[in-house]
């Protein structure tokens, strides 16, 4: 018998019964190293991303959903329910590369539970949250909930890079009436900064050839370089951590997501700082020492850039490459919601030119803002508050770039709880098991409220 109201006791008891199946299915997803590999012409983002998309659709089909995969391999979706209203849940199945495997206590694609935590690349960003939302709805339906709308779980494959997936979905498919993406933190994100990724390119006159960093949107945790005279001496003088490894010097940092770059330690910046003090002249070194070292938000380039909604501009040098011809810096910026992108580009282009660099855009996503009095925000906030009892936490503006930007009437909603650690893009990425369960409870309540 179908029911409009399912008691919390029923939901939570059923959730506990389903939880072991959830973890087994999550293991299947985490085991696939689905980071971008563009050396395969058959699939747009590589065979592993295709495999994880197919595996997710297989899981959803086994849970009783109708599934569809884009013939080109850009996206897929799973749907259940009937009605004109379409609730969209947007999640991504690609992950950032694991980086230095030596910094992982356990292999990143061999999930493990330890001390009440589930470890693995994608556990927090974004395989774990996406599957948690799926199992939240499954639990409701198992309890006999009467779903009078269609719920569609939309799976993207290029969120960590150039977002070449969602435009394909928007071009070809039905748009949700309302939705959320489980790819951030609770209670919800009502505004997201603009995301600008760019490259600075200059002639390489140093004779050095090296590269470092894994992704624009991740603070590099280490860089391994050749020994040169005075480098170790200056690393020690600066107090920068390093190791001797395989006959090279490995400068150490701390990886965090680029949206909070100032809380990490950028190994590339530290290397260029020590290299410059060692007497090696590079355009990148001069640029970084004079504009980035000692300045959390690159103020010498932009001045003070911040607003009351979303805070400061964030600036991260995520990758560097010295080819025989060029020096290339790969930069990720998060622009406050009230600022014009062109002003930021103008300031960076002008400053970069002083050092012999040319500016080129790699990717751009405009900022978004959802009014706090919108029905979507009020519905999701009430779901969060009823489950957690937390009436103090308020909607926040964030620096992340989530799929909330991909469609209208969509926000980022969980699944990291306030004051819980965000470990995305870091070694030993994990999510606390109890927090997984709390997130599922919140999502169940949200699906329940979407019925009204």
Secondary structure, DSSP 8 states (H G I E B T S, - for coil): --BS---HHHHHHHHHHHHHHHHHHHHHHHTS--------SSSTT-HHHHHHHHHHHHHHHHTT-EEEE-TTSSEEEEEEE-SS-EEEEEEE--------GGG-SS-TTS-EEETTEEESTTTTTTHHHHHHHHHHHHHHHHTTB---SEEEEEEES-TTTT-TTHHHHHHHS---SEEEE-SEESS-EEEE-EEEEEEEEEE--S---EEE-S-TTB---EEEE---TTHHHHHHHHT--EEEETTEEEEE-B--BGGGGGGSB-HHHHHHHHHHHTT---HHHHHHHHHTTT-TT-HHHH---EETTTEE-EEEEEEEEE-SSEEEEEEEEEE-TTS-HHHHHHHHHHHHHHTT-EEEEEEEE--EE--TTSHHHHHHHHHHHHHH---S---EEES---GGGTSSSEEE--EE-TTS---TTSTT-EEEHHHHHHHHHHHHHHHHHHT-
